[in-house]
């Protein structure tokens, strides 16, 4: 089957090697006489409308070609029919020209955090003049805290009774911090909170590095209109702590202050002139919002018998919830 796809692109003597980075799409690094490419099979269980993703990446790529021709960007590669999204055997494929760089699995230094934060900020800053109405929503209400809290409330009504008892402490904690939802609604309803081109998935593996410098953001599937809170908050959730949400030892969950400084400095160097004073006042709330939201999502899934997040053992989603609750507690102490 792969050979048939290669022929659609006109790739000769092509070989493909599966890549393990990334949890959603199936990805291959491909070598051919025509050059090196990244080939992906889009996961349509997560992304119901792959054409929306294709549209967004092409729209941003065309904007860069016109306005910032030297911008390093993951441009889509058309096949011989001129398509940048190809259906084959019931699956959707797309290809990118391979960019010479390294995606990190784990963040290890504050300098990496600062470089990545600057790169994500620069991505949004470079698209300040982009007509945002041209972008489609690839996952509607992805980072809508009010929706996530509503889903949590529904899980408390319809979820598993035994699990509710088991998760009693976590439930009470998240309910007692409902003020974050009110703060989110206040923020999104304010005239000085602006929708911009937002990446929405700012983990360290979504930035390419070369010689310790961050050179390009990748994985734009969740790129759509959003608030800066999404990008800064996701960096707080994934950069600040030396261990991730899989860690069950709550004593290991701490915030490294130098990484918090790095996120602020890196992002604001790129976006400081574009953010309003109101938005800057909500910089720390970004981290509170996204960490709290992730705790809600893990606990909701636990109460609904693990329908969304893959689990390898009973209680894993509750452990993830408690991990995020602890991260929120230590972040609030900054």
N, C-alpha and C positions, 0 to 999 in steps of 0.2 A: 504493500500500500504506500509506503514512504516513497518508493521510486516513482509512483504515479504523481505524487505531490511535487517531487523534484522536477518532473517533466512539465508540470503546469507553470513553474517559474523559469524553466529553461536552464536549470542548474545541471552541469555535466560533471561526471565523476564525483558525485556528492556523497558524503558520509555524515551521519548525524549521531551525536553523543547526547544522551539524556542528561539534563542538569537537575540537581536535587534541590537547589534553592527555590523558594516560593512554594506556598502550600495550596494554591488555588489552581493555576493553569499548569498543563503539562508542557515543559519547555525543552528544546533541543538546541545545542550549538552545532551549526552546520558548516562544513568546509566543502568548497567546490571550485572548479576552474574559474567561476565568475566572482569568487570572493567568499568571505566568511559572513554568515548570517545567523540570526536567532529566529527559530521557528517555534511557534506556540499554538497549542490547541486550547481554545478558550473554554473554561468551565461554565457551561450554560445553566448548571444548577445554581450557581452563585450570580452569574450575570445573565439575566433572562433575555436581554436584548443586546447581543454582541454588535449589532449594527450601530447602536448608540455609541459604544466605545470607539468603533472604527471612525465614525463621524467626528467625534471629539478630537481624536489624535490627528486626523487629517486636517481639521480646521485649525488647530494650533500650529501644525507643521506648515500649512500654507501661510499663516500669519507671520511666522518666523521667516519663511522664504522671502516674503515681501518686505518686512520691516527690520528683521535682524538676521540677515543671511549667514552670518558667521556663528550664530547660536548653535552650540552642540545640542543635538536633540535626537530622540529615537524615532526618526522618520520611518513610516511604513514603506515597505517595498512592494510595488505592484507585481502581479503575475503577468504572464504573456497576454492575458485578456484585459489587462489594465485594472484588475480588482485588487484591493488591499485587504479584503476579507473574503475568504474562499470557503465554500461549503464542499466537503468531500466525505462521502460515506457517513452522512448524518452528523458530521462534526464540523466545527468552524476553525479555520486556520488563518494565521497571519504571520508575516515575516518582517524582521527589522534588519537593517544593516548593522553588523556587530561593531560596537564601539570599544576601542582598546581601553579597558579599565577593569577594576576589580570590585566586586560587591562583597562587603564584609558580612560575615554571619553574626559576629558579635562585636559590639562596641567596647573598646578597652581603654580609651583615653579621652580626656576632656577636649583635647585638640580635635579629635575626630568628631565629637559632638558639636563643637563650634563650626567646623567646616561643613557638616551636614546641615545644620540649622541655617547657615548662611546660604547654602545651595537651594534649600526648599524656599527660603525667603526670596531669593533671587528669581526663582521660577515664577512665583506669584507677581513679584515686582516687574518682571519683564513682560507681563501680560496685563498690566494695569489698563492699557488702552484697548485691549482686546474686547470685541463686542460680546459680552458674557451671555447675552440672550441666544447666541449662536450655539451654546453648549447644551447638550442633552443630559438628563439625569440618568446615570448608569445604575445607581441603587437609590431609589427615592427614599428620602427621610433617613438616610444612612446614619447621620450623627444628630438626630433629633432627640434630645434628652427627654422632652415631654412624652414623645411616643414610647421611648424605652421604659420610662416609669409606668406608663399606662400598661405596657405589656407585662411588666413586673406585677402590677396590681391584678391583672387578669390571671396570672399564674398563681397568685395567692387565693383566688376564687376557685380555679379549675384544676390546680396542680395536685401532685401526689401528697396525700395527708401525712404519710410517714416521713417523707422528705421535708415537709414543712416543720415538723417537730424537730428533726435533725438539724435544720438550718435556722432554728429560732433566733439565735443570737445575731446571725448575719441579717436576717429579716428586720429585726428591731433596729439594728444600726442603720441600714439603708433607709428605713422609714423615718428615722430621727434626723436624717440629713436631706429631707425633701426640699429644704430651702434652696438647694442647688438648682432644682427644677424651676423654682420661682425666679432665681437669678438668671437662668438661661432664657426664660420667657421675657424678662425685663431687657436683657441684652439684645435678643433678636428683634424685639419690637422697637428698639431705639433708633432714631434717625441717624445717629453717628456710628452705627454698626453696619458695615458695608459687605455686600456679597462680592466676592472676587473669585478668580480662577484658583481653586484650592485642590491640593493633591489628595488629601484625606487618608493617606497611608504612609506616614513619614518614618517608618522603621529604618534602621541603619542599612539594611540590605537593599533599600530602594534608592541608594545613591551610589554612583560609581566613583571610585577613588583611583588616583594615579599619583604615585610618589607622595603619599600622605595628603594630597590635595583632593578635595571633592570637585569633580568636573562636570557631573550631569545627573539629573534625577531620572529614574526609570520607573517602569510599571505604572502607567498612567490610567489604568482601568477605572479607578475611582475618581479620576480628575473630573470635576464638575463645579458648578457654582456652590460656594460655601463660605463659611466665616473663618477668619484666621485662627479662631479657637481650635478648630479641628486639627490643623497642622501642628500648632504649638503644643496642644494638649496631647497629641499622639506621641510627639517627641518626649514630653515630660513622662508619659507612661512607660516608654520603652528605653529611654536613655538614662534616666536619673538613678536607677537602681542597678547594682552590679549583678543581680540575678533576675530572671524573668518570671512570668506568671506560673511557670511549672514548679517553682521552688515551694516545697511544703514546710520548710523550716522558717517560721516567721521571724526568728531572730536574725536571719541573714538579710531581711528586707530593710534597707536603709536608703537614704537619699545622699548622694555624694554632692556636696555643695558646689564643688568646682564645675560639675556638669550642669547644674542649674544656672550658674553664671555663664557657662559656655552657650547654652541654648539662648539665653537672653541676648548676649553680645552678638552671636552669629546671626540670629534672625533679625534683630533690630538694625544691624549694619546694613542689611539689604532692604528691610521694609519699614524702618523707623520713620522715614519721611512720608510714607503712604498711610500709616495707621493714624487714626484720630486719637485725641487725648482720651476719649471715652474708651476706645479699644485698648489703649496702653494700660489704662486703669484695670482692665480685665485680664492682664497677662497671666497672673498666677491663677485666676479662675479657670483659665484654659486647661491647666493641668488637673485642677479639682474636678472640672466638668467631665473630662474624658476618662479619668481614672474611675470616678463614680459611675459613669455610664457603663464602663466595662464590667465593673462589679455587678451592676444590675443585670447585664446581659448574661454573665456566667450563672448568676443565681436563678434567673428566669429559666434558663435552659436546664439547670439542675432540677427545678421544681416540675418541669415539663418532661422529665425522663430523658434528657440528653438528646434532643432532636437535632440540634444545630451544630454544636461543637463536638468534634471527634473525641471520644474518651477511650482510655485504655484500661480503666479500672473503675469500680464503683466509687462514687464520691469525688471524682476528680474535679468536676465543675464546682463543687462546694469548696474544695481546696483552692481552686483558682479564685473563687469569690473572696475567701478569707485573705488570700495573698494581696488582692487589690485593695481590700479594706485596710490592711496593714500599711500598704504603700500610701494610701490616702492619709492615714493618720500621721505618718512620719513626714509626708510632704507638707501637711498643715503646720508642722512645727518649725518650718523654715522661717 
